[in-house]
Amino acid sequence: MLRTVLTTTAIATAMSGPALAQSATEVLDTYADIAEANYGDSLEAARVLQEAVSALIETPSADTMAAAREAWLEARVPYQQTEVFRFGNPIVDDWEGKVNAWPLDEGLIDYVDGAYGGPTDANQLAALNVIANPTFTLSGQEIDATEITPDLLENTLHEVDGIEANVATGYHAVEFLLWGQDLNGHDDGAGNRPWTDYAQGDACTNDNCDRRADYLSAATDLLVSDLEWITAQWAEGGEARDTLMADEQAGLSAILTGMGSLSYGETAGERMRLGLMLNDPEEEHSCFADNTHNDHYYNGVGIRNIYLGRYVRTDGTTVSGPSLSDLVAARNPELDKEMRSRLADAVLALGRIKTAAEAGFAYDEMLARGNEGGEALIMGGVDGLVGQTRSIERVVAELELGGIEIEGSDSLDNPSAVFQ
């Protein structure tokens, strides 16, 4: 449902008693409307991906592989904007690990390069290769994986043994099955899995093409069903919407917790600064497809969407309404101006990374030790995100919302701990 943005004057008039509470309710309504639309777009994009995966499996070729990869890339655009709903909404956090978990020990799923290594003390299943093994043992129990199903992936394999790197489901599992490992190090180039990994008969490469197709199909089907579920939670009468609307102060706190945590600890810290400190291309968020520049950019866009109360849907229509910006402007116009400026600066800095990557300066290359241009681009994004987080903290104080905890990262808060 589209909503009309309240003018600053209208909200200023409503700054006392029940009228203020009503304006806060309308801000929460806008937020929930954007969540429903944003997850809905992610669902529709995943359904397009599902169709492309089916075409690849049915008629393997270079063209159907390329189409499936393109559908995956397109599916990431709306989804990355939804990450701002994490951290403040427990229902999202409890669900999100199935859908966007990262990083992953890809050897759990399929064949990997010999240099990848085998089981480690940290993860005995790092090279399990479910696709090559229709039966295997987990915690002393023999598992029948003759049929690869969504249930097997979700309830038996995903984060098995309580190890977060044992990612069996979600976008990045599908990404690995479409691209394979990126073995280019800091050189340009993504993974290069051959389409013949899905061919049948003598044309099959790297063995087990039928089981690989079954895994890809099951993972994609599960992604669609998971997105169906979360979209429904934000619809009228859905649990996520009802929980948000039950307490105005808690709802506003949830919004700002998500904005601040995604901005600071998650994106600026764990996804950007940490990778630069380690100079490790494996720290890329979408390392197989070399799509990390878009991941970061659309995280920034998602944060901006929520503050401004405006989301542009995949079809070009807009969902908008009363916003945090309206609430802040009514109390402190200068702070609202500052917040808007910091959001614009962060998106611009992340956009520079995106533009450079699309022009051929891959994020892998930016992460290389001694690459001053790459470091400047990435740190520009980090600084933009950190700067907007400081303004988010001032917004929290201005709206008198106590008890908010913004996620941190050792890479930002205690850099020496990264190397211990």
Secondary structure as the mmCIF struct_conf table of DSSP 4:
data_model
#
loop_
_struct_conf.conf_type_id
_struct_conf.id
_struct_conf.beg_label_comp_id
_struct_conf.beg_label_asym_id
_struct_conf.beg_label_seq_id
_struct_conf.end_label_comp_id
_struct_conf.end_label_asym_id
_struct_conf.end_label_seq_id
HELX_LH_PP_P HELX_LH_PP_P1 THR A 4 THR A 7
HELX_RH_AL_P HELX_RH_AL_P1 THR A 8 THR A 13
TURN_TY1_P TURN_TY1_P1 ALA A 14 ALA A 14
BEND BEND1 SER A 16 SER A 16
HELX_RH_AL_P HELX_RH_AL_P2 GLY A 17 GLU A 58
BEND BEND2 THR A 59 THR A 59
BEND BEND3 SER A 61 SER A 61
HELX_RH_AL_P HELX_RH_AL_P3 ALA A 62 THR A 82
HELX_RH_3T_P HELX_RH_3T_P1 GLU A 83 PHE A 85
TURN_TY1_P TURN_TY1_P2 ARG A 86 GLY A 88
HELX_RH_AL_P HELX_RH_AL_P4 PRO A 90 ASN A 100
BEND BEND4 PRO A 103 PRO A 103
HELX_RH_3T_P HELX_RH_3T_P2 GLU A 106 LEU A 108
TURN_TY1_P TURN_TY1_P3 ILE A 109 ILE A 109
BEND BEND5 ASP A 110 ASP A 110
HELX_RH_3T_P HELX_RH_3T_P3 GLY A 114 TYR A 116
BEND BEND6 ASP A 121 ALA A 122
TURN_TY1_P TURN_TY1_P4 GLN A 124 ALA A 127
HELX_RH_3T_P HELX_RH_3T_P4 VAL A 130 ALA A 132
BEND BEND7 PRO A 134 PRO A 134
STRN STRN1 THR A 135 LEU A 138
TURN_TY1_P TURN_TY1_P5 SER A 139 GLY A 140
STRN STRN2 GLN A 141 ASP A 144
BEND BEND8 THR A 146 GLU A 147
HELX_RH_AL_P HELX_RH_AL_P5 PRO A 150 LEU A 152
HELX_RH_PI_P HELX_RH_PI_P1 LEU A 153 LEU A 157
TURN_TY1_P TURN_TY1_P6 HIS A 158 GLU A 159
HELX_RH_3T_P HELX_RH_3T_P5 VAL A 160 GLY A 162
TURN_TY1_P TURN_TY1_P7 GLU A 164 ALA A 165
BEND BEND9 THR A 169 GLY A 170
HELX_RH_AL_P HELX_RH_AL_P6 TYR A 171 TRP A 179
TURN_TY1_P TURN_TY1_P8 GLY A 185 HIS A 186
BEND BEND10 ASP A 187 ASP A 188
HELX_RH_3T_P HELX_RH_3T_P6 TRP A 195 TYR A 198
HELX_RH_3T_P HELX_RH_3T_P7 GLY A 201 ALA A 203
BEND BEND11 ASN A 206 ASP A 207
HELX_RH_AL_P HELX_RH_AL_P7 CYS A 209 TRP A 234
BEND BEND12 ALA A 235 ALA A 235
TURN_TY1_P TURN_TY1_P9 GLU A 236 GLY A 237
HELX_RH_AL_P HELX_RH_AL_P8 GLU A 239 MET A 245
TURN_TY1_P TURN_TY1_P10 ALA A 246 ALA A 246
HELX_RH_AL_P HELX_RH_AL_P9 GLU A 248 SER A 261
HELX_RH_PI_P HELX_RH_PI_P2 LEU A 262 ARG A 273
HELX_RH_AL_P HELX_RH_AL_P10 LEU A 274 LEU A 278
TURN_TY1_P TURN_TY1_P11 ASN A 279 ASN A 279
HELX_RH_3T_P HELX_RH_3T_P8 PRO A 281 GLU A 283
TURN_TY1_P TURN_TY1_P12 HIS A 285 ASP A 290
HELX_RH_AL_P HELX_RH_AL_P11 THR A 292 LEU A 308
TURN_TY1_P TURN_TY1_P13 GLY A 309 GLY A 309
STRN STRN3 ARG A 310 VAL A 312
TURN_TY1_P TURN_TY1_P14 THR A 314 ASP A 315
BEND BEND13 GLY A 316 GLY A 316
STRN STRN4 THR A 318 SER A 320
BEND BEND14 PRO A 322 PRO A 322
HELX_RH_AL_P HELX_RH_AL_P12 LEU A 324 ARG A 331
HELX_RH_AL_P HELX_RH_AL_P13 PRO A 333 GLU A 358
TURN_TY1_P TURN_TY1_P15 ALA A 359 GLY A 360
HELX_RH_AL_P HELX_RH_AL_P14 TYR A 363 MET A 366
TURN_TY1_P TURN_TY1_P16 LEU A 367 LEU A 367
BEND BEND15 ALA A 368 ALA A 368
TURN_TY1_P TURN_TY1_P17 ARG A 369 GLY A 370
HELX_RH_AL_P HELX_RH_AL_P15 GLU A 372 GLU A 398
TURN_TY1_P TURN_TY1_P18 LEU A 399 GLU A 400
BEND BEND16 GLY A 403 GLY A 403
HELX_RH_AL_P HELX_RH_AL_P16 ASP A 410 ASP A 413
HELX_RH_3T_P HELX_RH_3T_P9 PRO A 415 PHE A 419
#
